[in-house]
C-alpha cells in the first residue's frame, strides 16, 4: 500500500475545527514566547547600554533633627558602614571624607575682568574613593608639595551658575570646555596656618553633587590645617545592583536614612519592567503548554478514531513504524505551519514595536531576534518530540 493511501486511510477522521484550534493555540504561544524573548534581550541590552541595569549609585545621609542643632550633623560609624556592606543588594560602600578647614576660591584678575568684578567664594570640599568617580582619573593625582589641586565640580552646579546666577549677578557665562582650561586660586586656612594653591577642574560629575578633591589632598589638609583627627563621614555613597531591592528599602527605612527618592523611583521602574518582560515570557510558555496538551490529545484522539484501521493493518503485516509514520508526518507538517505563521507575525510585530520605540526616542539594538527565533525553534522541536513519543505509545496500545 502506498504511503499516500495509507495516510488517507489513517487520517480520514480528522476534525478540521479541532485541528485549527490546536494550530492557532500553539502558534499564539510561540508568537508570545518569541516576542517576550526578543523584548527581554533587546530591552536589557538597551538598558545596559544606557547603564540602567548595571546598578546605581546612591548617596545616603542621616536625617537632621533638633537634637543635632547643638551637637553637630549626624555621622556614620564603622559598624553602620559594615551593616550596609553586608546587604546582598549592595556591592560597595564608600565614605565622604569632609574637610575640617576653611577654603575659598578666587578667579584670576584676567577672568574676573570679563564681569568687571572680582569673583571670590567660600568652598566646602569633600573626597570619595576614586572608584566612585564618574570622570577620568588621569589628572586626579596630588602629592604633598604639588601646588596645583585638581577639583571635580557637579555638572548641575555649572548649569545653575550659567543659567541662573551669572545672569542675575552680571557675571560671565562660561562653557564647560573653557572651565577646564581655567586655573583659579585656592586659599586654605586653619589651625593658625594659611596656604595658597592653584586649582584646576579635572571634570564634571553627574553622579555626585559635591565639590571633590583627591583623598590625598584632603588627608594632608585635614592634618595640616585642622587637628589631624580623622573626621567621621556624614554621607555615604554606595553601589547597589538593584536600588529598588526590598531588603535595601526596608533597611534604609528602619535606620531612617535619607536618599534621593528619584533614584529609588528609577530603580523601581527598572524592576517593574523586568517583571513585565518575565510575565510575557511566562505567559507564552503557559499558552504553549496548554496548546501542546491540546495538540497531544488531538493526535491521540485521531489515532483512537482509527483504532479499527490500525489493528487491521497490523494484522495484515504492516509494521508499527509504517503505521506510525503518517501520524509523525502529520504532526511535523502541522507544527511547521504553526512555526511559520508565528515567525511571519513575529516579523510584522517586531517592525511595529521598533517603530513605537523609535517614535519614543529609543533605538532597539536588534540583538534579540536570533534568540527569539531559536527559542521558537527549540520549543517546536520539543513539541515534535513529545508528539512523536505520544503517538507511538497510542498506536502501540491500539495495535495489540
N, C-alpha and C positions, 0 to 999 in steps of 0.2 A: 504494500500500500504506500502510495506516495505521501510525502510529508504534508503537502497541501490538503490532501484528502483527509489525512489523519487529524490535522489541525481543525479542519472544518467540522469533523465529527465530534471531537472532544470539546471544542469551543462554541458549539452551536447554541448552547443555552446561556449565552452571555446576556446580561441585562445592561443595556446602554446607559440608563439613568444611574444605576448604582456605580457603573464604571466611571462615568463622568464626575460624579460626586467624589469618588476616591482620587481621580486625577486632579480635580480642582483643589481638593484639600491638600494633597501633597505638594502641588505647585505653589499654593499660597504659603505653605510652611517654608518651602525652600526659598521663596522670594523674601519673606520676612527675615529669615536667617541670614541670607546674603546681604540684605540691606543693613541689618544690625551689625554684621561683621565689618562691612565696608565703612559704616559711620564710626564704629568703635575705633578702627585703625586710623582713619583719616582725621577724626576729631582729636584723638590723643596725639597724633603727630603734629597737628596744628597747635595744640596747646603746649606741647613740649617745645616747639619752635618759638613760641611766644613766652616760654618759661612759666607756663601756668601749671604744669604738672611736675615741676622739679621742686616742689615745696615752696615755702615762702619764708621771708624773714620778718619776725615780729619784734617790736620794741615794747617792753613792758616796764611798768613802774608801780610803785605803791601809791594808793590814794592818800592825799594830804588832808588832814583834819585839824581841828582847833588845837589838839594836843601837840602838834608839830610846830605850831606858831612860835613857841619859845624854844623848843628843843631842837629845831632844825629839821630839814627834809628827811623823810624816811629812807633807809638804805637797806641793801641786801647783805646777808652774811653768807658764809661758805656753805652752811647747811641748807639754806634756801636755794642756792645755786645748784647744789648736788641733787636736791629733790627734783628740780626741773630737768636735770640731765638724766634722771632715772626714768622719765616718762618715755614710753615706747615711740610716741609720735614726734619726739624732739631729737634731732640729730646732733645738735651742737648748741652750746650756750657760751656767750661772751659777755664780759662786763664793760660798761662805760667807765673809763678812768677819768674822774673830773679834775679840773685844775683847782689848786688851793692858793693861787697867786693872782695878782691883778695884771691885766693885759689890755693894751689899747692898740689900735691900728690907725695909721696916718698915711694918706696918699702923698706921693711926691708933689712938689710945687708945680711941676710941668703938667701933671694930670689934673690936679685940683684947679689949675688955672683955666681949664675949659669952662668952669662954672663961676669963676671969679671969687671963689671962697675955698677955705681950707676944709678938707674932708677928714674928720677925725672921729673915732667912735671907740667906746669900750667894748671888749670882747670877752666871751667866756669859752674856753677851749675844753674839748673832751677828746679822748683817744679810745679806739677799739682795736682788737686784734686784726691784723691785716687780712685774714681770711674772710672777714665780714664786709670788706670794702667792695664796691661795685665800680671802681675806677682802676686804671692801670697803676701798679705799684712800682714802676720803673724809677719814677722820680720821688718815691715815697721813702727816702732814706735820710737819716740825720744822726750825726755823732757829735759828742762834745767837742767844741772848737769850731764847728761849722757856723758861719754867720747867716746862712740862708735857711729858713724853715719852710718846708712845704706844707700847704694847707689845703684841705678839701672842704668845699663850701656846698651847702644844699642847693640843688638846681632850682628848687622852688623859691629860695631866697633871692636869687638873681632875677627871676621873673617878677617877684613882688617889688624889687628895687626899681627895675626898668619901667614897669607899667604903673607903679603907684608912687613910691617915694620920690623918685627922680623928678617926675613932672611937677609934683607938689612943692618940692624944695628948690626948684631951679638948678638941679644937678644934672650932670651929663649922663645920657643913656649909653651903656657900654655893652657891646655884644660879647658873648661867651668866649669866642676865639680871641678877642682882643684882651679880655681879662686875664687869660693865661699868660700873656706876654707882659703884663704889668707887674712890677715889683713895688711893694709898699714897705713901710717901716712898722715894726712891731716893738712896742716897749713893754717889757716885763719887769714887774717890781714886787717887792715883798721881803719880809724878814730883814729890813734895813738895807736891801740891795736893789739896784736897778741895772738893767742891761737892755741894749737895743740890738735888734736883729732885722735882717731883710726877710720879707715874706714873699712867697710865690704860690700861685694857685696851681695845684697839681691835678685838679679835676673837680667835677661837679657830681654830687651823689643824688640819685633819685631814691635811694633806699633809706638813708639816714638823715634825719633833719637835725643836724648839729654841725658846728664848725670843728673840724677834726685836725689834729696834729699827730705826728708819729708817736708811738708809745715811748720810744727812746727820749724824745724831747720832753714829753710830759713827765716822765720819771726824773729826768735831770732838773727840770724847772721846779717840780714839787720839792725836790731835795734842796735845791739852792735857794729858792725864793719863798719857801714855806718851812714848816717844822720838820719835814722829811718823813713824817709818818704816812704810811700808805692809806689813802682815803678809801672808805668803803663806797662801792658803787651805788648810785641812786637809780640807775636804769640798767636793764639787761637787754641784750639782743640775742635772739635765738632763731635757729633754723628748724622749721617743722615740716616734715614731709606731707602732712595733712593739717593745715591750720584750723580746719573745722572738726578735728578729732574730738569726739565726745569726752574722751579722757582728758585732753588738754583743756577744753572749755570748762569742764567741771572743776579741774584743779585751779584754774585761774579765778573762777567764781568763788570757790571755797576760800582761797587766800586773799580775795578782794583786790586782785591786781588789776591795773588799768592797761589797756592797749587800744590800738586803732581799730575801731569797730568795722571800718570799711574793709580791712584786711580779712576779718572774720566773715563778712558777707561774701567776699570773693571766694574764700575757701569753701563756704557752704554751697555756693553756686557750682563750683567745680565738682563737689561731692554729689550734688543733685544730678548734674549732667551725666556723670559716670553711672549713677544708679539707673537713670533713664535708659542709657545705652545697654546696660546689663539686662534691664527689663525687656527691651526689644528683642535681644538675642534669646533670652529665656522663653519669651512668648513664641518666637519662631520654632524653638526646639519643642515646645509643648504642642503646637499645632502639627508639627511634623510627626510627633509621637502618636497623636490621635489619628492623623492621616495614615500612618504606617499600620496602625492597628486595624483601621477600616480596610486598608488595601489587602492585608493578610487575610482578614476574614472573608473578603470578597473572593479572593483566589481559592480559599478552602471551600467556600460555598459553590463556586463554579465547578470545582472538581467533584464535590458531593453530588451535584445535579447530574453529573455524567458517570455516576458510580457503575451503572449497568454496562456502559460502553467500556470503561476501564477494566472491569472484571472480564468481559467478553474478549477484549483484545489480549489480555494477559493469558487467558485460557487458550487462545489461538496461537500462542507462542511469541507474542511481542514482549520484548524485554521492558523492564520498568524504566530504564533510561530513555528508551524510544518513546514510551508513553508520556514520560515527564517532559520531554524536550519541547513540545508545543506550548506547554504552560510556562516553561522558562523563557521562551522567545516572546510569549505574550507579556510576561512581567517586564522583560527588558525593553520591549517596544513602548509600553505604557510609561515606564519610569523615564525613558528617553524623551517622550513627549512632554512630561511634567517638567523635566530639567530644561528643555529647550524653551518652553513657554516662560518659565521662571527667569531664564537668562535674558530673554528679549524684554520682558517687563522690567527687569533689573537695570538694563542699559537705558531704557527710557526714564525710569525714575531717578537713576543716577544723574542723568543730564538735567532733570528738573531740580534736583537737590543742589547740584553745582550752581545752577543759575540763582537759586534762592540764596545760597551763601555768598555768591559774588555780589548780588544786589545789597547784601548786608555789610559788604566791605571785607569779607573773608575769602581767601583763595584756598580751597582744599588742596592738599598735596597730591591727591590721586594715587596714594600708596595702598589703598585698601582693596581695590578691585581684584588683584590676584588672590589675596587671602579669601575674599568673598566667594569667588568662583571655585576656589579649592575646597572651601567648606561645603558648598553646594554639591560638588562632585563626590566628596568623601561621604556625605550624607546619602546621596543616591546609591553609591556602591554598598553602603551598609544596608539600605533598604532592599537592594537587589539580592544581597547575601541572605538576609532574613527571609525574603520571599521564596528564594530557591530552596532554602532549608525547610520552610514550612510546607511547600508543595510536595517535596519529596516524601515527607512523613505522611501527608494526607493521601497521596496516591498509593504509597506502600500499604497503608491500612485498608484502603478500598479494594486493592487488587487481591488481597488474601481473603 
